[in-house]
């Protein structure tokens, strides 16, 4: 008898585990009206999409006066979780891509593209002999199924628990032949893999939506539709899309390669000073580093035809204002540039959201606070929001045209240059965040002033003063 106890105990434990699993997967969710909305968003590998969908859901939850709880899952995990009743709502789906779900009104249209590691075909027929791997239960699979009706010889394999971003990375590393991703995913990855091409477009494009279970709450779907229609009408959606995707794909392959090389060769030697500047100002050190790269490519001896100089390209007036004795001293320049950016940011109205305050402050860093204020005036005249960067950047280039700059206080400015400046800094910042998360930036390496100057000279071929 005693010898059977362990076996019986194991059986009982197994039954209890199975029962617990069944209860967890079949117990209905509490009514979302009670204060918590459970939402499935893309997993962390899809960092841009996850951030965008999270921000959009937070706006929706605020309108409903409920608290969102997020589940970050891959596309196949997400479908299974929805079918098991683990969430009220799911994001980032192609309309009508799954018969077990009901879809909201679409809120974003994205072109799906096939991309290969060697000679992407120009026609669908060219894919018949290629190995095509796609993420399971994804918008990309739905797009391929539509094409299969016309191209019967088109075949593909699905990969579970893999995101389109992961598959793009494997393809870029030569581990896969071809995959499918949308235009924004490809643009993001091209910043890290400059050789990625544009790919072959699959039509029709994906209309992205939210979804509830086939037996889900009609009231929630109706509320989602009202919300999505509303944010589309008042431009909130466009502003959010611009915040997360608007700066994508602004660098050529040569620029990207150069930036990645500099992050390995130069950045570790200046990083300790970026960290110090971040501690003093409260700004992200990676943002300060991104701004410095945009200004000088981390060249402490940089000088422009307008006589701005140093790592952060400070004017004489700004350097004097910030107490800089030597603009060519990288430590002084970094600290002063960071403090100056923070000072501009603090002069902007407190009602402006933190992210927009940063982008607006960067525009003022480039063109001056007065010209930024003129652009904000033009935004108001155009019926746009002067507190939102995506609106201000639409009118800032007008400051170069007499019919506009003659009507504002500070006159003519190179507003288009400021827009390119901000968007490029945003892109460098995103790239540094991604590289940092992947532990590819290395540790700060202290160096003497002489050693740094020698390093820069050898790397960039500069002629530095003795």
C-alpha positions in Angstrom: 0.0 0.0 0.0 2.7 2.4 1.0 4.4 2.0 -2.4 1.3 3.3 -4.2 1.1 6.6 -2.2 3.6 8.4 -4.4 1.8 7.4 -7.5 -1.6 8.4 -6.1 -0.2 11.6 -4.9 1.2 12.4 -8.4 -2.2 11.6 -9.9 -4.0 13.9 -7.5 -1.5 16.7 -8.2 -1.9 16.2 -11.9 -5.7 16.4 -11.7 -5.5 19.6 -9.5 -3.1 21.2 -12.0 -5.4 20.3 -14.9 -8.4 21.6 -13.0 -6.6 24.8 -12.2 -5.7 25.2 -15.9 -9.3 24.7 -17.0 -10.6 27.2 -14.4 -8.0 29.8 -15.5 -8.8 29.5 -19.1 -12.6 29.2 -18.9 -13.5 31.5 -16.0 -15.1 34.5 -17.6 -13.5 37.9 -17.4 -15.1 40.4 -15.0 -17.2 43.0 -16.7 -14.9 45.8 -18.0 -17.4 48.4 -16.7 -16.3 47.4 -13.2 -13.0 49.3 -13.7 -10.5 47.0 -15.5 -10.1 46.5 -19.3 -7.8 43.6 -20.2 -6.2 44.2 -23.6 -3.7 42.1 -25.7 -1.0 44.2 -27.3 2.1 43.1 -29.4 4.9 41.6 -27.3 8.1 43.4 -26.5 9.9 42.3 -29.6 7.5 44.5 -31.5 8.5 47.5 -29.4 7.2 50.3 -31.7 3.8 48.6 -32.3 3.5 47.8 -28.6 4.2 51.4 -27.6 1.8 52.8 -30.2 -1.0 50.4 -29.3 -0.4 50.9 -25.5 -0.7 54.7 -25.9 -3.8 54.3 -28.0 -5.5 52.0 -25.6 -4.6 54.2 -22.7 -6.5 57.0 -24.4 -9.5 54.7 -24.9 -9.4 53.5 -21.3 -9.3 57.1 -20.1 -12.4 57.8 -22.1 -14.1 54.8 -20.6 -12.9 55.8 -17.1 -11.4 52.3 -16.6 -7.8 51.1 -15.9 -6.1 49.1 -18.7 -4.3 45.9 -18.0 -2.0 44.8 -20.8 -1.0 41.3 -22.0 2.0 41.3 -24.3 1.8 38.3 -26.5 2.9 37.1 -29.9 0.2 36.9 -32.6 -0.5 33.2 -32.3 -0.5 33.4 -28.5 -2.9 36.4 -28.7 -5.5 34.6 -30.8 -5.4 31.6 -28.4 -5.7 33.9 -25.4 -8.7 35.7 -27.0 -10.4 32.4 -27.8 -9.8 31.3 -24.2 -11.5 34.4 -22.9 -8.4 35.9 -21.2 -8.9 39.4 -22.6 -11.7 41.8 -23.4 -9.9 43.3 -26.5 -7.1 42.6 -28.8 -5.1 45.1 -30.9 -3.0 45.2 -34.1 -5.1 42.9 -36.2 -5.8 42.9 -40.0 -9.5 43.4 -40.5 -11.3 40.0 -41.1 -8.1 38.0 -40.6 -9.8 35.6 -38.1 -13.4 34.2 -38.1 -13.4 33.7 -34.3 -13.2 37.5 -33.8 -15.2 40.6 -34.5 -13.4 43.7 -35.7 -13.5 47.4 -35.0 -13.4 50.1 -37.6 -9.9 50.2 -39.1 -7.5 52.9 -37.8 -4.3 52.4 -39.8 -3.4 51.1 -43.3 -0.1 49.4 -43.7 1.4 47.9 -46.8 2.7 44.3 -46.5 5.9 43.5 -48.2 7.9 40.3 -49.0 11.6 40.8 -48.4 14.4 38.4 -49.1 18.0 38.3 -48.1 19.1 38.0 -51.7 17.4 39.5 -54.7 13.7 40.0 -53.7 11.6 39.0 -56.7 9.8 41.8 -58.5 6.7 39.7 -59.2 4.7 37.2 -57.0 5.6 34.4 -59.4 9.2 34.8 -58.4 8.3 33.6 -54.9 7.1 30.2 -56.1 10.7 28.7 -55.7 11.6 30.6 -52.6 11.2 29.6 -48.9 8.9 32.0 -47.3 8.6 32.1 -43.5 5.9 34.2 -41.7 4.6 34.8 -38.2 1.7 32.6 -37.3 -1.8 34.1 -37.1 -0.4 37.5 -38.2 -1.6 40.2 -40.6 1.0 38.9 -43.0 -0.5 35.4 -43.1 -3.9 36.9 -43.8 -2.4 38.9 -46.7 -0.9 35.7 -48.2 -4.1 33.8 -47.9 -5.9 36.5 -50.0 -3.1 36.2 -52.6 -3.3 32.4 -52.7 -6.7 32.6 -54.4 -5.0 34.2 -57.4 -1.6 32.4 -57.1 -2.2 28.8 -56.3 1.6 28.0 -56.4 2.4 30.5 -53.7 3.4 28.6 -50.5 4.7 29.6 -47.1 5.5 28.2 -43.7 4.3 29.7 -40.4 6.5 30.2 -37.4 4.8 30.1 -33.9 5.9 32.5 -31.2 7.9 34.6 -33.6 7.2 38.2 -34.4 7.7 39.8 -37.9 10.6 41.8 -36.4 12.4 38.6 -35.2 11.9 37.0 -38.7 13.2 40.2 -40.4 16.3 40.0 -38.2 16.9 36.3 -39.0 16.4 37.1 -42.7 18.9 40.0 -42.5 21.4 37.7 -40.7 21.1 35.2 -43.6 19.2 32.5 -41.5 16.0 32.8 -43.6 15.4 33.1 -47.3 12.3 35.4 -47.3 9.7 36.8 -44.9 6.8 39.2 -44.9 6.5 42.4 -42.8 4.7 45.7 -43.0 6.3 48.9 -44.3 6.9 50.4 -40.8 8.5 47.2 -39.5 10.8 47.1 -42.5 11.7 50.8 -42.1 12.5 50.3 -38.4 14.8 47.3 -39.1 16.5 49.1 -42.0 18.0 51.5 -39.4 19.9 48.5 -38.0 20.3 46.6 -41.3 21.0 49.2 -44.0 21.2 46.6 -46.8 17.5 45.7 -46.4 15.6 46.6 -49.6 12.0 47.9 -49.9 10.6 44.5 -50.7 7.8 43.4 -53.0 4.4 44.9 -52.1 1.5 42.6 -51.4 -2.0 44.0 -52.3 -4.4 44.9 -50.8 -2.7 46.6 -47.9 -3.6 45.6 -44.3 -6.3 47.7 -42.7 -5.5 47.4 -39.0 -8.1 47.2 -36.3 -9.0 46.0 -32.8 -11.1 43.0 -32.1 -13.3 41.2 -29.5 -14.2 37.6 -29.3 -17.1 36.4 -31.5 -19.2 36.3 -28.3 -17.7 39.4 -26.8 -19.6 42.5 -25.5 -21.3 44.5 -28.2 -21.2 47.6 -26.1 -17.4 47.4 -25.9 -17.0 47.1 -29.7 -19.4 50.0 -30.2 -17.4 52.1 -27.7 -14.2 51.2 -29.5 -15.7 52.3 -32.8 -16.9 55.6 -31.4 -13.4 56.2 -29.9 -11.5 55.3 -33.1 -13.8 57.4 -35.3 -13.3 60.3 -32.8 -9.5 60.2 -32.6 -9.4 60.0 -36.4 -11.7 63.0 -36.8 -9.8 65.2 -34.2 -6.3 64.3 -35.5 -5.3 62.6 -32.2 -4.7 59.4 -34.1 -2.6 61.1 -36.7 -0.5 62.7 -34.0 0.0 59.4 -32.2 1.0 57.6 -35.4 3.5 60.4 -36.2 4.9 60.2 -32.7 5.8 56.5 -33.1 6.3 56.1 -36.8 6.8 59.6 -38.3 10.6 59.7 -38.1 11.1 56.2 -39.6 13.4 55.7 -42.6 15.1 59.1 -42.7 18.6 57.8 -43.1 20.3 56.4 -46.1 22.3 53.2 -45.8 25.6 55.0 -45.7 24.4 57.3 -42.8 23.1 54.3 -40.9 26.3 52.3 -41.3 28.4 55.3 -40.2 26.2 55.8 -37.1 26.4 52.2 -36.1 30.2 52.2 -36.5 30.5 55.4 -34.4 28.4 53.9 -31.6 31.1 51.2 -31.3 34.2 53.3 -31.9 33.4 56.7 -30.3 30.4 56.6 -28.1 31.9 54.5 -25.2 34.6 57.2 -24.8 32.0 60.0 -24.3 29.3 58.1 -22.6 30.4 58.9 -19.1 29.8 62.6 -19.8 26.5 61.9 -21.4 25.6 60.1 -18.2 26.7 63.0 -16.1 24.7 65.4 -18.1 21.6 63.2 -17.8 22.0 63.0 -14.0 22.1 66.8 -13.8 19.3 67.6 -16.3 17.0 64.6 -15.9 17.1 64.1 -19.7 17.7 60.6 -21.1 21.5 60.2 -21.8 20.6 58.6 -25.1 18.7 61.6 -26.2 21.6 63.9 -25.3 23.9 61.5 -27.2 21.5 61.5 -30.2 21.5 65.3 -30.3 25.3 65.4 -30.1 25.6 63.0 -33.0 23.2 65.0 -35.1 25.1 68.2 -34.3 28.7 67.0 -34.7 28.8 63.2 -35.3 30.5 63.2 -31.8 33.4 65.3 -33.1 34.5 67.7 -30.3 36.3 69.9 -32.9 33.4 70.4 -35.2 32.9 73.9 -36.7 30.2 75.1 -39.0 30.3 78.0 -41.5 28.0 79.9 -39.0 30.8 79.6 -36.4 29.0 77.3 -34.1 31.5 74.9 -32.6 32.1 71.8 -30.6 30.4 68.5 -29.7 27.0 70.2 -29.2 27.6 73.0 -31.8 27.1 75.9 -29.5 27.1 79.6 -30.6 29.3 82.0 -28.8 26.3 83.6 -27.2 24.9 80.3 -25.9 28.4 79.2 -24.7 28.7 82.5 -22.7 25.2 82.1 -21.4 25.9 78.6 -20.2 29.3 79.5 -18.7 31.4 77.5 -21.2 35.1 78.5 -21.3 36.1 76.2 -24.1 33.6 75.1 -26.7 36.0 72.5 -28.0 36.2 70.7 -24.6 33.7 67.8 -25.1 32.8 67.5 -21.5 32.0 71.2 -21.2 30.1 71.2 -24.5 28.0 68.1 -23.6 27.1 69.5 -20.2 26.2 72.9 -21.6 24.2 71.6 -24.5 22.2 69.3 -22.2 21.5 72.2 -19.8 20.5 74.5 -22.6 18.1 72.0 -24.0 16.6 71.4 -20.6 16.3 75.2 -20.1 14.4 75.6 -23.4 12.1 72.7 -22.4 11.3 74.4 -19.1 10.3 77.6 -20.8 7.6 75.8 -22.8 4.1 75.8 -21.3 3.6 73.1 -18.7 0.4 72.0 -20.3 2.4 70.5 -23.2 2.8 66.7 -23.0 6.4 65.6 -22.0 7.2 63.9 -25.3 6.0 66.9 -27.4 8.0 69.2 -25.1 11.2 67.4 -25.9 10.6 67.5 -29.7 9.6 71.2 -29.6 12.6 72.0 -27.4 14.9 70.3 -30.0 13.4 72.5 -32.7 14.1 75.5 -30.6 17.7 74.2 -30.0 18.1 74.3 -33.8 16.3 77.5 -34.7 15.8 79.4 -31.5 12.8 79.7 -29.2 11.5 82.8 -30.9 11.2 81.0 -34.3 9.5 78.0 -32.6 7.0 80.4 -31.0 6.3 81.9 -34.5 5.7 78.4 -35.8 3.3 77.7 -33.0 1.4 81.0 -33.9 1.2 79.7 -37.5 -0.2 76.4 -36.2 -3.0 78.2 -34.4 -3.8 80.2 -37.5 -4.0 77.0 -39.5 -6.4 75.4 -37.0 -3.7 73.1 -35.7 -2.5 72.4 -32.1 0.5 74.5 -31.2 1.3 72.1 -28.3 1.8 69.1 -30.5 5.0 68.6 -32.5 3.3 66.7 -35.3 1.1 69.8 -36.0 3.9 72.4 -35.5 6.2 70.6 -37.9 3.6 70.9 -40.6 3.8 74.7 -40.6 7.4 75.3 -39.4 8.8 75.1 -43.0 6.6 78.1 -43.9 8.9 80.3 -41.9 11.2 80.4 -45.0 8.4 82.0 -47.1 7.9 85.8 -47.0 4.1 85.6 -47.1 4.4 83.8 -43.7 7.5 85.1 -41.9 6.5 88.7 -42.6 3.4 88.1 -40.4 5.2 86.8 -37.3 7.5 88.4 -34.8 10.9 86.9 -35.4 11.0 86.8 -39.2 12.6 84.4 -41.6 13.9 81.0 -40.4 15.0 77.7 -41.9 12.0 75.9 -40.5 12.3 72.9 -42.8 15.9 72.4 -41.4 14.5 72.3 -37.9 12.0 69.6 -38.8 14.6 67.4 -40.4 16.8 68.1 -37.3 14.2 66.9 -34.8 13.1 63.9 -36.8 16.7 62.8 -37.3 17.5 63.2 -33.6 14.3 61.1 -32.8 15.6 58.4 -35.1 19.1 58.3 -33.6 17.5 58.3 -30.1 15.3 55.3 -31.0 18.3 53.5 -32.4 20.4 54.1 -29.3 17.5 52.8 -27.1 17.3 49.6 -29.2 21.1 49.1 -29.2 21.2 49.7 -25.4 18.4 47.2 -24.8 20.4 44.6 -26.8 23.5 45.5 -24.8 25.4 46.5 -27.9 26.6 49.9 -26.8 29.3 48.7 -24.5 30.4 50.1 -21.2 31.6 53.7 -20.7 35.4 53.9 -21.2 37.1 56.7 -19.3 39.8 58.4 -21.4 42.1 61.4 -21.0 41.4 64.5 -23.1 44.5 63.7 -25.2 43.4 60.1 -25.7 40.0 61.2 -26.8 41.3 63.7 -29.3 43.6 61.2 -30.7 40.8 58.7 -31.0 38.6 61.1 -32.9 41.5 62.2 -35.1 42.3 58.6 -36.1 38.6 57.6 -36.6 37.3 60.7 -38.4 40.5 62.0 -40.0 40.2 65.4 -38.4 42.9 68.0 -38.2 42.9 69.0 -34.5 44.8 71.9 -32.9 47.7 71.1 -30.6 
